[in-house]
């Protein structure tokens, strides 16, 4: 009997060690990828080792940790879905025995723990540490900045606790939790078509690219001459010269885009672009249809409500009607929703300033980006289950939100998502058709004639000549 107990304890010990090693390896991969991403966008600084450099390096490591946790939250639900299907397909395979319910539950709990740690501790610490200088009258240095940072965190914690206590006394918990439901995903689904349209080359239909390039070239030459002429007059310098430079940059960007479209191969213009647009339209349509079906299920079946699960068994039953094929489709849609959420978030005017730029993003902006992506990625499993994209039950702390059991909140969010996404798509495609009709009729050239004016000159005509007042 004692030998059996020892054997069981040894098995549990080895299982826990194996899970720790797997979690560490997965996190190490995510950390390396996150570090490469952040260093790609971080503003380059000199190699001089000083106090600010040390502070920036510590903040960089904290941001990398946060972005790695965000990546773990994104892969959490897809990894769980595919693991369930693998265990169903190969239940007795020796090489996948490490893939079990204990590992999946442990990953969900770790992601939930680290998400809260990063959101409420590490990222505020990184921001205050970056902005700190030490208290007045104290000796400057890293220790003084760390002390100031902890004091600021303590005061911030008191402020947040006070606000939460007052809010919980005035507002119902379920109603207050509605703030976690955001609408940037529907905006991102429609914005995806614009983003992909900027990355790919559109087909040339009823367009004369040579004529457009010629008009743009004339406008560029005229603006360049006006800019050179304004530099000789003191009274025309300043804001007007800055406006001319900005307009000249826009003209050059338009010329580069037109030249790229002209040089693109036929398959890229006539085959790749329509296929990508068709894939985006199909993914968005399927998402809206799944949400519509989920609304019907919510009205007729109580089991359609999202809920948490404490059952540690995985691989007993398939949660997809069509097996592996539907599971793969669900995973693709989950990643698509995440990308759309990020694109929609940065498309909102309020958060446009957080858009990272290659080799020119400050650490403060990187901290804001990491916090934003962490919030979006942490909400992804709950959003996917609430919208009915997947039937996989939420594990760990993700399934303990009070509003998950509120029928009206869940139904309202599904209706809001379906309606807003449909309206955004309709608006997107109607405006796109209108623009193509203007191009076909040649009316878009009227917009090319608009150019900034100054006190001495009038507008620029489409043929590149300057009109006099």
C-alpha positions as CSV (number, residue, x, y, z in Angstrom):
1,X,0.0,0.0,0.0
2,X,2.8,2.4,0.8
3,X,4.6,1.5,-2.5
4,X,1.4,2.5,-4.3
5,X,1.2,5.8,-2.5
6,X,4.8,6.5,-3.3
7,X,4.2,5.7,-6.9
8,X,1.2,8.0,-7.1
9,X,3.2,10.8,-5.4
10,X,6.1,10.3,-7.8
11,X,3.7,10.4,-10.8
12,X,2.1,13.7,-9.5
13,X,5.6,15.2,-8.9
14,X,6.8,14.3,-12.4
15,X,3.5,15.6,-13.9
16,X,3.9,18.9,-12.2
17,X,7.5,19.2,-13.2
18,X,6.6,18.4,-16.8
19,X,3.9,21.0,-16.8
20,X,6.2,23.7,-15.4
21,X,8.8,22.9,-18.1
22,X,6.2,23.1,-20.8
23,X,4.8,26.4,-19.5
24,X,8.3,27.8,-19.2
25,X,9.2,26.8,-22.8
26,X,6.0,28.2,-24.2
27,X,6.5,31.5,-22.3
28,X,10.2,31.6,-23.4
29,X,9.2,31.5,-27.1
30,X,6.6,34.2,-26.6
31,X,9.0,36.3,-24.7
32,X,11.6,36.1,-27.5
33,X,9.1,37.0,-30.1
34,X,7.7,39.9,-28.1
35,X,11.2,41.2,-27.5
36,X,11.9,41.2,-31.3
37,X,8.6,43.0,-31.9
38,X,9.2,45.7,-29.4
39,X,12.8,46.4,-30.4
40,X,11.6,46.7,-34.0
41,X,9.4,49.6,-33.1
42,X,11.3,51.1,-30.1
43,X,13.1,54.4,-30.8
44,X,16.8,53.9,-31.2
45,X,19.0,55.5,-28.5
46,X,22.7,56.0,-28.1
47,X,24.8,53.3,-26.4
48,X,25.8,55.6,-23.5
49,X,25.2,53.7,-20.2
50,X,23.6,56.1,-17.8
51,X,20.7,56.2,-15.3
52,X,18.0,56.8,-18.0
53,X,19.4,53.9,-20.1
54,X,19.0,51.5,-17.1
55,X,15.5,52.8,-16.5
56,X,14.6,52.3,-20.2
57,X,16.0,48.8,-20.2
58,X,14.0,47.8,-17.1
59,X,10.8,49.3,-18.6
60,X,11.6,47.4,-21.9
61,X,11.8,44.1,-20.1
62,X,8.5,44.7,-18.3
63,X,6.8,45.7,-21.6
64,X,8.2,42.5,-23.2
65,X,6.8,40.4,-20.3
66,X,3.4,42.0,-20.7
67,X,3.4,41.5,-24.5
68,X,4.3,37.9,-24.0
69,X,1.4,37.4,-21.5
70,X,-0.8,39.0,-24.2
71,X,0.4,36.5,-26.7
72,X,-0.4,33.7,-24.3
73,X,-3.9,35.0,-23.8
74,X,-4.4,35.1,-27.6
75,X,-3.3,31.5,-28.1
76,X,-5.1,30.2,-24.9
77,X,-8.4,29.4,-26.5
78,X,-7.1,28.1,-29.8
79,X,-4.6,25.9,-28.0
80,X,-7.4,24.5,-25.8
81,X,-9.7,23.8,-28.7
82,X,-7.0,22.0,-30.8
83,X,-5.8,20.1,-27.7
84,X,-9.3,18.8,-27.1
85,X,-9.6,17.5,-30.7
86,X,-6.2,15.9,-30.6
87,X,-7.0,14.0,-27.5
88,X,-10.2,12.8,-29.0
89,X,-8.5,11.6,-32.2
90,X,-5.5,10.0,-30.4
91,X,-6.7,9.0,-26.9
92,X,-4.1,6.3,-26.2
93,X,-1.1,7.9,-28.0
94,X,1.9,7.8,-25.7
95,X,3.6,10.9,-27.2
96,X,0.7,13.2,-26.3
97,X,0.1,12.1,-22.8
98,X,1.6,15.4,-21.6
99,X,-1.4,17.2,-23.3
100,X,-4.0,16.8,-20.5
101,X,-6.6,18.8,-18.6
102,X,-4.3,19.7,-15.8
103,X,-1.9,21.4,-18.2
104,X,-4.7,23.3,-19.9
105,X,-6.2,24.5,-16.7
106,X,-2.8,25.5,-15.4
107,X,-2.2,27.6,-18.5
108,X,-5.6,29.4,-18.1
109,X,-4.8,30.1,-14.4
110,X,-1.3,31.4,-15.2
111,X,-2.5,33.7,-18.0
112,X,-5.2,35.1,-15.8
113,X,-2.8,35.7,-12.9
114,X,-0.1,37.3,-15.0
115,X,-2.6,39.4,-16.9
116,X,-3.8,41.0,-13.7
117,X,-0.2,41.3,-12.5
118,X,0.8,43.1,-15.6
119,X,-2.2,45.3,-15.9
120,X,-2.3,46.5,-12.3
121,X,1.3,46.3,-11.1
122,X,4.0,45.9,-13.8
123,X,2.7,48.4,-16.4
124,X,1.9,51.2,-13.8
125,X,5.3,50.6,-12.3
126,X,7.0,50.8,-15.7
127,X,5.3,54.1,-16.5
128,X,5.9,55.8,-13.1
129,X,9.5,54.4,-13.1
130,X,10.1,55.9,-16.5
131,X,8.7,59.3,-15.5
132,X,10.2,59.4,-12.0
133,X,13.2,61.6,-11.0
134,X,13.4,61.1,-7.3
135,X,11.9,63.2,-4.5
136,X,13.1,66.7,-4.1
137,X,16.0,67.0,-1.7
138,X,16.9,63.3,-1.9
139,X,20.0,61.8,-3.5
140,X,19.5,61.1,-7.2
141,X,19.8,57.6,-8.5
142,X,18.0,54.4,-9.3
143,X,17.0,53.8,-5.6
144,X,15.4,57.2,-5.3
145,X,13.4,56.7,-8.5
146,X,12.3,53.2,-7.3
147,X,11.2,54.7,-4.0
148,X,9.2,57.4,-5.8
149,X,7.6,54.8,-8.1
150,X,6.4,52.6,-5.2
151,X,5.0,55.7,-3.4
152,X,3.1,56.6,-6.5
153,X,1.8,53.1,-6.9
154,X,0.6,53.0,-3.3
155,X,-1.3,56.3,-3.8
156,X,-2.7,55.1,-7.1
157,X,-3.9,51.9,-5.4
158,X,-5.6,53.9,-2.7
159,X,-7.3,56.0,-5.3
160,X,-8.5,53.1,-7.4
161,X,-9.8,51.2,-4.3
162,X,-11.7,54.3,-3.3
163,X,-13.3,54.7,-6.7
164,X,-14.2,51.0,-6.9
165,X,-15.7,51.1,-3.4
166,X,-17.9,54.1,-4.3
167,X,-18.9,52.7,-7.6
168,X,-19.8,49.3,-6.2
169,X,-22.0,51.1,-3.7
170,X,-23.8,53.1,-6.3
171,X,-23.9,50.7,-9.3
172,X,-24.9,47.1,-9.6
173,X,-22.0,44.8,-10.3
174,X,-23.5,43.2,-13.4
175,X,-24.3,46.6,-14.9
176,X,-20.8,47.9,-14.1
177,X,-19.2,45.0,-15.8
178,X,-20.6,46.1,-19.1
179,X,-17.7,48.4,-19.5
180,X,-15.6,45.4,-20.4
181,X,-17.6,45.0,-23.6
182,X,-16.1,47.1,-26.3
183,X,-17.1,47.8,-29.9
184,X,-13.8,48.2,-31.6
185,X,-14.0,44.7,-33.1
186,X,-16.9,45.6,-35.5
187,X,-15.0,48.7,-36.5
188,X,-11.9,46.7,-37.1
189,X,-13.7,44.1,-39.2
190,X,-14.6,46.8,-41.7
191,X,-11.3,48.6,-41.3
192,X,-9.5,45.3,-42.3
193,X,-10.5,45.9,-45.9
194,X,-8.9,49.3,-46.0
195,X,-5.7,48.0,-44.3
196,X,-5.3,45.1,-46.7
197,X,-6.1,47.4,-49.6
198,X,-3.2,49.6,-48.6
199,X,-0.8,46.6,-48.4
200,X,-1.9,45.0,-51.7
201,X,-2.1,46.4,-55.2
202,X,-5.7,47.0,-56.5
203,X,-6.7,46.0,-60.0
204,X,-6.5,48.6,-62.6
205,X,-10.1,49.0,-63.9
206,X,-11.1,52.0,-66.1
207,X,-8.1,53.9,-64.7
208,X,-5.2,55.6,-66.6
209,X,-2.3,55.3,-64.2
210,X,0.0,57.2,-66.5
211,X,-2.2,60.2,-66.6
212,X,-2.6,60.2,-62.8
213,X,1.2,59.9,-62.3
214,X,1.7,62.8,-64.8
215,X,-0.8,65.0,-62.9
216,X,0.8,64.1,-59.5
217,X,4.3,64.8,-61.0
218,X,3.2,68.3,-62.1
219,X,1.7,69.0,-58.7
220,X,4.9,67.9,-57.0
221,X,7.1,70.2,-59.3
222,X,4.8,73.2,-58.7
223,X,4.8,72.7,-54.9
224,X,8.5,72.3,-54.9
225,X,9.0,75.6,-56.9
226,X,6.6,77.4,-54.5
227,X,8.5,76.0,-51.5
228,X,11.8,77.2,-52.9
229,X,10.3,80.6,-53.7
230,X,8.8,81.0,-50.2
231,X,12.2,80.3,-48.6
232,X,13.5,83.6,-50.0
233,X,10.7,85.7,-48.4
234,X,10.8,86.0,-44.6
235,X,7.1,86.8,-44.3
236,X,6.1,83.6,-46.0
237,X,8.2,81.3,-43.7
238,X,6.8,79.4,-40.8
239,X,3.4,77.9,-40.8
240,X,2.9,78.3,-44.5
241,X,6.2,76.6,-45.4
242,X,5.3,73.8,-43.0
243,X,1.9,73.4,-44.7
244,X,3.7,73.2,-48.1
245,X,6.1,70.6,-46.8
246,X,3.2,68.5,-45.5
247,X,1.3,68.8,-48.8
248,X,4.5,67.9,-50.7
249,X,4.9,64.7,-48.6
250,X,1.3,63.7,-49.3
251,X,1.8,64.2,-53.0
252,X,5.0,62.1,-53.0
253,X,3.2,59.4,-51.1
254,X,0.4,59.3,-53.7
255,X,3.0,59.2,-56.5
256,X,4.8,56.3,-54.8
257,X,1.6,54.4,-54.5
258,X,0.6,55.0,-58.1
259,X,4.1,53.9,-59.3
260,X,3.9,50.7,-57.2
261,X,0.5,49.9,-58.7
262,X,2.0,50.5,-62.2
263,X,5.0,48.2,-61.6
264,X,3.0,45.4,-59.9
265,X,2.6,42.2,-61.9
266,X,-0.7,41.1,-63.4
267,X,-1.3,38.3,-60.9
268,X,-0.8,40.6,-58.0
269,X,-3.3,43.1,-59.2
270,X,-5.9,40.9,-60.8
271,X,-5.7,37.7,-58.7
272,X,-4.1,38.3,-55.2
273,X,-6.2,41.4,-54.3
274,X,-9.6,39.9,-55.2
275,X,-8.7,36.7,-53.3
276,X,-7.7,38.5,-50.2
277,X,-10.7,40.7,-50.2
278,X,-12.9,37.6,-50.8
279,X,-11.3,35.9,-47.8
280,X,-11.9,38.9,-45.6
281,X,-15.5,39.2,-46.7
282,X,-16.0,35.5,-46.1
283,X,-14.5,35.6,-42.6
284,X,-16.6,38.6,-41.6
285,X,-19.8,37.1,-43.1
286,X,-19.2,33.8,-41.2
287,X,-18.6,35.7,-38.0
288,X,-21.8,37.6,-38.3
289,X,-23.8,34.4,-39.2
290,X,-22.4,32.6,-36.2
291,X,-23.4,35.5,-34.0
292,X,-26.9,35.5,-35.5
293,X,-27.2,31.8,-34.8
294,X,-26.0,32.3,-31.3
295,X,-28.7,34.9,-30.8
296,X,-31.3,32.3,-31.8
297,X,-29.7,29.7,-29.5
298,X,-29.8,32.2,-26.6
299,X,-33.6,32.8,-27.2
300,X,-34.5,29.1,-27.2
301,X,-31.8,27.3,-25.3
302,X,-30.4,28.1,-21.8
303,X,-27.2,26.1,-22.4
304,X,-26.1,28.6,-25.0
305,X,-25.2,31.0,-22.2
306,X,-21.5,31.4,-21.7
307,X,-20.3,29.8,-18.5
308,X,-17.2,28.8,-16.6
309,X,-16.1,25.2,-16.1
310,X,-14.3,23.6,-13.2
311,X,-14.1,20.2,-14.8
312,X,-10.4,19.3,-15.4
313,X,-11.2,16.6,-17.9
314,X,-10.4,17.4,-21.5
315,X,-10.8,15.2,-24.6
316,X,-14.0,13.4,-23.6
317,X,-16.4,15.0,-26.1
318,X,-16.0,17.2,-29.1
319,X,-17.4,20.7,-28.8
320,X,-17.6,21.1,-32.5
321,X,-20.5,19.7,-34.6
322,X,-18.3,19.0,-37.6
323,X,-15.2,17.9,-35.7
324,X,-11.7,19.0,-36.6
325,X,-12.9,21.1,-39.6
326,X,-15.1,23.2,-37.4
327,X,-12.4,23.5,-34.7
328,X,-9.9,24.8,-37.3
329,X,-12.5,27.3,-38.5
330,X,-13.2,28.5,-35.0
331,X,-9.4,29.0,-34.4
332,X,-9.1,31.0,-37.6
333,X,-12.1,33.2,-36.7
334,X,-10.7,33.8,-33.2
335,X,-7.4,35.0,-34.6
336,X,-9.3,37.1,-37.1
337,X,-11.3,38.7,-34.4
338,X,-8.2,39.5,-32.4
339,X,-6.5,41.1,-35.4
340,X,-9.7,43.1,-36.2
341,X,-9.9,44.2,-32.6
342,X,-6.3,45.6,-32.7
343,X,-6.9,47.3,-36.1
344,X,-10.2,48.7,-34.9
345,X,-8.6,50.0,-31.7
346,X,-5.9,51.9,-33.5
347,X,-8.5,53.2,-36.0
348,X,-10.4,55.1,-33.3
349,X,-9.4,58.7,-33.3
350,X,-8.9,58.7,-29.5
351,X,-6.1,56.1,-29.8
352,X,-4.5,57.0,-33.1
353,X,-1.6,58.6,-31.2
354,X,-0.7,55.1,-29.8
355,X,0.0,53.7,-33.2
356,X,3.6,52.4,-33.1
357,X,6.1,53.5,-35.8
358,X,9.1,51.5,-36.8
359,X,12.3,52.7,-34.9
360,X,10.5,55.8,-33.8
361,X,8.2,54.8,-30.8
362,X,8.9,56.1,-27.4
363,X,8.8,53.9,-24.3
364,X,5.8,55.7,-23.0
365,X,3.9,54.9,-26.2
366,X,5.1,51.3,-26.0
367,X,3.7,51.0,-22.5
368,X,0.4,52.3,-23.7
369,X,0.4,49.8,-26.6
370,X,1.2,46.9,-24.3
371,X,-1.6,47.8,-21.9
372,X,-4.1,48.1,-24.8
373,X,-3.1,44.8,-26.4
374,X,-3.2,43.1,-23.0
375,X,-6.7,44.3,-22.4
376,X,-7.9,43.2,-25.9
377,X,-6.1,39.8,-25.7
378,X,-7.4,39.1,-22.2
379,X,-11.0,39.8,-23.3
380,X,-10.6,37.6,-26.4
381,X,-11.6,34.3,-24.8
382,X,-14.6,35.8,-23.1
383,X,-15.7,37.7,-26.3
384,X,-15.3,34.5,-28.4
385,X,-17.4,32.5,-26.1
386,X,-20.0,35.2,-25.6
387,X,-20.5,35.7,-29.3
388,X,-20.8,31.9,-29.9
389,X,-17.7,31.7,-32.1
390,X,-16.8,28.6,-30.0
391,X,-18.6,26.3,-27.5
392,X,-15.5,25.7,-25.4
393,X,-16.3,26.6,-21.8
394,X,-14.2,29.3,-20.1
395,X,-11.7,27.9,-17.6
396,X,-10.1,29.5,-14.5
397,X,-10.9,33.1,-13.6
398,X,-12.1,33.8,-17.1
399,X,-15.4,32.0,-16.3
400,X,-16.1,33.8,-13.0
401,X,-17.5,37.1,-14.4
402,X,-20.9,37.9,-12.8
403,X,-22.3,39.2,-16.1
404,X,-21.8,35.9,-17.9
405,X,-25.0,34.7,-16.3
406,X,-27.0,37.8,-17.2
407,X,-29.1,37.0,-20.2
408,X,-29.9,40.6,-21.1
409,X,-26.2,41.7,-21.2
410,X,-25.1,38.7,-23.3
411,X,-28.0,39.1,-25.7
412,X,-27.5,42.9,-26.0
413,X,-23.8,42.4,-26.7
414,X,-24.6,39.9,-29.5
415,X,-27.2,42.1,-31.0
416,X,-24.9,45.1,-30.8
417,X,-22.0,43.2,-32.4
418,X,-24.1,41.9,-35.3
419,X,-25.8,45.3,-36.0
420,X,-22.6,47.4,-35.8
421,X,-20.6,45.0,-37.9
422,X,-23.3,44.9,-40.6
423,X,-23.6,48.7,-40.6
424,X,-19.8,49.1,-40.9
425,X,-19.6,46.7,-43.8
426,X,-22.5,48.3,-45.6
427,X,-21.0,51.8,-45.2
428,X,-17.6,50.5,-46.2
429,X,-18.7,48.9,-49.4
430,X,-21.1,51.6,-50.4
431,X,-18.3,54.2,-50.1
432,X,-15.9,51.9,-52.0
433,X,-18.4,51.6,-54.8
434,X,-19.0,55.3,-54.9
435,X,-15.2,55.9,-55.1
436,X,-14.8,53.5,-58.0
437,X,-17.7,55.1,-59.9
438,X,-16.1,58.5,-59.5
439,X,-12.8,57.1,-60.8
440,X,-14.6,55.5,-63.8
441,X,-16.3,58.7,-64.6
442,X,-13.1,60.7,-64.2
443,X,-14.6,62.9,-61.4
444,X,-11.9,62.0,-59.0
445,X,-9.5,64.2,-60.9
446,X,-11.4,67.2,-59.5
447,X,-10.0,66.3,-56.1
448,X,-6.4,66.3,-57.4
449,X,-6.7,70.0,-58.2
450,X,-7.0,71.0,-54.6
451,X,-3.8,72.3,-53.1
452,X,-3.0,74.7,-50.2
453,X,-3.2,78.4,-50.9
454,X,-1.2,81.2,-49.6
455,X,-1.7,85.0,-49.5
456,X,-0.1,85.5,-52.9
457,X,-1.4,82.6,-55.0
458,X,-4.6,80.8,-55.7
459,X,-5.4,77.1,-56.2
460,X,-3.5,74.6,-58.3
461,X,-5.4,73.2,-61.4
462,X,-5.4,69.6,-62.5
463,X,-2.9,70.2,-65.3
464,X,-0.3,71.5,-62.8
465,X,-0.5,75.2,-63.7
466,X,-1.2,77.9,-61.1
467,X,-4.3,80.0,-61.1
468,X,-3.9,83.6,-60.4
469,X,-6.4,85.6,-58.4
